[in-house]
Amino acid sequence: MDIYKINDIAELIKDNTYVGRGIVIGKSLDGRSAVSAYFIMGRSANSRNRIFAEKDGVIYTEPFDASKVEDPSLIIYAAVRKYENKLIVTNGDQTDTIYDGLKAGKSFSEALMSREFEPDKPNFTPRISGMLTFENGDFSYDMSILKSADSEGTACNRYTFSYAPLSGLGHFIHTYVCDGNPIPTFQGEPERVGIPNDIDEFTNKLWDALNEDNKISLYVNYTCLKTGEQKTRIINKNK
């Protein structure tokens, strides 16, 4: 078993109908770009009625058809925000919790201590989060998952992973192992995946590999470590 194998992300997800929401963070193969990606999937009409939209540098999930919104509480939120030299990406409104925590002088993990998994029994969808910290022409990154300790939602287990960036390597965390009833929560460490140099190559690889019925939206960001220039791609199934 090669524990340092770098997987092709398309191979990990192409035959999986439902990995839920996913975050990827890493460094391009040429070492020039910090890379982050976030995607959402959905099975219900309420969940599928969403798009990604950018406003003032913040990426939001928004309803595609406002008249069809049933419950906005867990599906409408700021997914990507910046605070000073940090880029935050999460699968829920804990984006704002992290942002506010940083403003108050807290660390990434400290800010998340006030949050738990989502209250959508029996799934208890985990809250997944990531943060890139840019410094001295490079960056580091952290990832987190908050998940139920048991099938009853009795307590919350908290896991934080901190990484130094390696060229060509990214880490991929997602809410679910696969489809099911209840849906099984992600297990183990974030998965090691390859990160190419080209944003469009990576965007298309991800989007094409996600299940056609359940994929909703995808956001990808490449930030040049030398200049700070950002390239962003957003794909919405609803148009």
C-alpha positions as CSV (number, residue, x, y, z in Angstrom):
1,M,0.0,0.0,0.0
2,D,1.4,3.3,-1.1
3,I,0.3,5.8,1.6
4,Y,1.8,8.7,-0.3
5,K,0.0,7.9,-3.6
6,I,-1.4,11.0,-5.2
7,N,-4.8,10.1,-6.6
8,D,-6.6,11.4,-9.7
9,I,-9.6,13.2,-8.2
10,A,-11.8,12.1,-11.2
11,E,-11.0,8.5,-10.4
12,L,-12.1,9.0,-6.8
13,I,-15.5,10.5,-7.6
14,K,-16.6,9.4,-11.1
15,D,-18.4,6.3,-10.0
16,N,-19.7,7.7,-6.8
17,T,-23.2,9.1,-7.2
18,Y,-23.2,11.2,-4.1
19,V,-20.1,12.6,-2.3
20,G,-22.2,15.6,-1.1
21,R,-20.2,18.8,-0.8
22,G,-16.5,18.8,-1.3
23,I,-13.4,21.1,-0.6
24,V,-10.1,20.7,-2.3
25,I,-7.0,22.8,-1.3
26,G,-3.4,22.4,-2.6
27,K,-0.6,23.7,-4.8
28,S,-0.3,23.5,-8.5
29,L,2.3,21.2,-10.0
30,D,4.6,24.0,-11.0
31,G,4.5,25.4,-7.5
32,R,3.2,28.8,-8.7
33,S,-0.4,28.7,-7.6
34,A,-2.4,28.1,-4.4
35,V,-5.5,26.2,-5.5
36,S,-8.9,25.9,-3.8
37,A,-12.2,24.4,-5.0
38,Y,-15.6,23.9,-3.6
39,F,-18.6,22.0,-5.1
40,I,-22.1,21.2,-4.0
41,M,-24.4,18.3,-4.9
42,G,-28.0,17.7,-4.0
43,R,-30.7,15.0,-4.1
44,S,-33.8,17.1,-3.1
45,A,-35.6,19.7,-5.1
46,N,-34.8,22.3,-2.4
47,S,-31.1,21.4,-2.5
48,R,-30.9,21.4,-6.2
49,N,-32.5,24.8,-6.5
50,R,-29.1,26.6,-6.0
51,I,-26.4,28.5,-7.9
52,F,-23.0,30.0,-6.9
53,A,-22.9,33.8,-7.3
54,E,-20.1,36.2,-6.6
55,K,-20.7,39.5,-4.9
56,D,-17.9,41.8,-3.7
57,G,-15.4,39.0,-3.7
58,V,-17.6,36.7,-1.7
59,I,-19.0,33.5,-3.2
60,Y,-22.6,32.8,-2.1
61,T,-25.0,29.9,-2.6
62,E,-28.2,31.5,-3.8
63,P,-31.6,30.1,-4.8
64,F,-31.9,29.7,-8.6
65,D,-35.7,30.1,-8.4
66,A,-36.6,32.0,-5.2
67,S,-40.3,30.9,-5.5
68,K,-39.3,27.3,-4.9
69,V,-37.2,27.7,-1.7
70,E,-38.5,25.4,1.0
71,D,-35.9,25.8,3.8
72,P,-33.0,28.2,3.3
73,S,-31.4,27.6,6.6
74,L,-28.8,25.0,5.6
75,I,-28.5,25.7,1.9
76,I,-28.1,29.5,1.5
77,Y,-24.8,30.8,2.9
78,A,-21.4,32.5,2.1
79,A,-19.2,29.7,1.0
80,V,-16.0,31.6,0.3
81,R,-14.7,34.8,2.0
82,K,-11.4,36.5,2.5
83,Y,-10.0,38.0,5.7
84,E,-6.7,39.9,5.5
85,N,-4.2,37.3,4.1
86,K,-6.6,34.3,4.6
87,L,-9.1,32.7,2.2
88,I,-11.9,30.8,3.9
89,V,-14.0,28.1,2.2
90,T,-16.7,26.0,3.9
91,N,-19.9,24.1,3.3
92,G,-22.1,26.3,5.5
93,D,-22.5,29.5,7.5
94,Q,-19.5,28.6,9.5
95,T,-17.7,30.6,6.9
96,D,-18.9,33.6,8.8
97,T,-18.1,32.0,12.1
98,I,-14.5,31.6,11.1
99,Y,-14.4,35.1,9.6
100,D,-15.7,36.7,12.8
101,G,-13.4,34.5,14.9
102,L,-10.3,35.7,13.0
103,K,-11.4,39.3,13.5
104,A,-11.6,38.6,17.2
105,G,-8.1,37.1,17.3
106,K,-9.1,33.5,17.3
107,S,-7.4,30.7,15.3
108,F,-9.2,28.6,12.7
109,S,-9.8,25.7,15.1
110,E,-10.8,28.0,18.0
111,A,-13.4,29.8,15.9
112,L,-15.0,26.5,15.0
113,M,-15.4,25.4,18.6
114,S,-18.7,27.1,18.7
115,R,-20.1,25.0,15.8
116,E,-21.2,21.4,15.3
117,F,-22.4,19.2,12.5
118,E,-25.7,20.1,10.9
119,P,-28.9,19.1,12.7
120,D,-30.3,17.2,9.7
121,K,-31.1,13.9,11.6
122,P,-30.5,11.1,10.7
123,N,-27.7,12.2,8.4
124,F,-26.0,14.7,10.7
125,T,-24.1,16.2,7.8
126,P,-20.6,17.2,8.9
127,R,-19.4,20.8,8.6
128,I,-16.3,20.8,6.4
129,S,-14.1,23.9,6.3
130,G,-10.8,25.0,4.8
131,M,-8.5,28.1,5.1
132,L,-5.5,29.2,3.1
133,T,-3.0,31.6,4.8
134,F,-0.8,33.5,2.5
135,E,2.6,34.7,3.8
136,N,6.1,35.4,2.4
137,G,5.3,34.4,-1.1
138,D,3.8,31.0,-0.2
139,F,0.9,29.7,1.9
140,S,-0.2,27.1,4.3
141,Y,-3.6,25.5,4.8
142,D,-5.9,24.0,7.3
143,M,-8.9,21.8,6.9
144,S,-11.6,20.8,9.4
145,I,-14.5,18.4,9.8
146,L,-17.0,18.5,12.6
147,K,-19.0,15.3,12.7
148,S,-21.4,13.4,14.9
149,A,-19.9,11.1,17.5
150,D,-22.7,8.6,17.1
151,S,-26.0,7.8,15.2
152,E,-28.0,9.9,17.7
153,G,-26.0,13.1,17.4
154,T,-25.1,12.9,21.0
155,A,-21.8,14.8,20.7
156,C,-19.5,16.4,18.1
157,N,-16.1,15.1,17.2
158,R,-13.7,17.8,15.9
159,Y,-10.8,17.1,13.5
160,T,-8.3,19.7,12.2
161,F,-5.6,19.0,9.6
162,S,-2.8,21.5,9.0
163,Y,-0.6,21.3,5.9
164,A,2.5,22.7,4.3
165,P,1.9,23.0,0.6
166,L,3.7,20.5,-1.8
167,S,3.8,21.1,-5.5
168,G,1.2,19.0,-7.4
169,L,-0.5,17.8,-4.2
170,G,-3.9,18.7,-2.9
171,H,-6.2,17.4,-0.1
172,F,-9.8,16.6,-0.7
173,I,-12.5,16.4,2.0
174,H,-16.2,15.8,1.4
175,T,-19.3,15.4,3.5
176,Y,-20.3,11.8,2.6
177,V,-18.6,8.5,1.7
178,C,-21.3,7.7,-0.8
179,D,-25.1,7.7,-1.1
180,G,-27.2,5.9,1.5
181,N,-30.0,6.1,4.0
182,P,-28.8,7.6,6.3
183,I,-25.9,9.0,4.2
184,P,-22.6,7.8,5.7
185,T,-20.3,10.6,6.9
186,F,-16.8,11.1,5.5
187,Q,-14.2,8.9,7.2
188,G,-10.5,9.4,7.9
189,E,-8.0,12.0,6.6
190,P,-8.6,14.3,3.6
191,E,-7.6,12.4,0.5
192,R,-4.4,13.1,-1.5
193,V,-5.2,14.3,-5.0
194,G,-3.2,15.7,-7.9
195,I,-3.4,19.5,-8.7
196,P,-2.5,20.5,-12.4
197,N,-1.2,23.8,-13.5
198,D,-4.1,24.9,-15.5
199,I,-7.3,26.1,-13.9
200,D,-9.6,25.1,-16.8
201,E,-8.1,21.6,-16.8
202,F,-8.8,21.1,-13.1
203,T,-12.3,22.7,-13.3
204,N,-13.4,20.5,-16.2
205,K,-11.9,17.4,-14.6
206,L,-13.9,18.0,-11.5
207,W,-17.1,19.0,-13.1
208,D,-17.1,16.2,-15.6
209,A,-16.4,13.6,-12.9
210,L,-19.3,14.7,-10.6
211,N,-22.5,12.7,-10.9
212,E,-24.6,14.3,-13.6
213,D,-27.9,14.0,-11.8
214,N,-26.7,15.3,-8.4
215,K,-24.1,17.9,-9.2
216,I,-25.2,21.6,-8.7
217,S,-22.3,24.0,-8.7
218,L,-18.5,24.3,-8.7
219,Y,-16.1,27.0,-7.7
220,V,-12.3,26.9,-8.5
221,N,-9.7,29.5,-7.6
222,Y,-6.0,29.7,-8.6
223,T,-4.0,32.4,-6.8
224,C,-0.6,33.3,-8.1
225,L,1.9,33.1,-5.2
226,K,4.2,35.7,-6.8
227,T,1.7,38.4,-7.8
228,G,-1.4,37.6,-5.9
229,E,-3.4,37.6,-9.1
230,Q,-6.5,35.4,-8.9
231,K,-8.2,33.3,-11.5
232,T,-11.7,32.1,-10.7
233,R,-14.1,29.7,-12.4
234,I,-17.7,29.1,-11.5
235,I,-20.0,26.5,-13.1
236,N,-23.7,26.3,-12.3
237,K,-25.9,23.5,-13.6
238,N,-28.9,25.8,-13.3
239,K,-28.7,28.5,-16.0
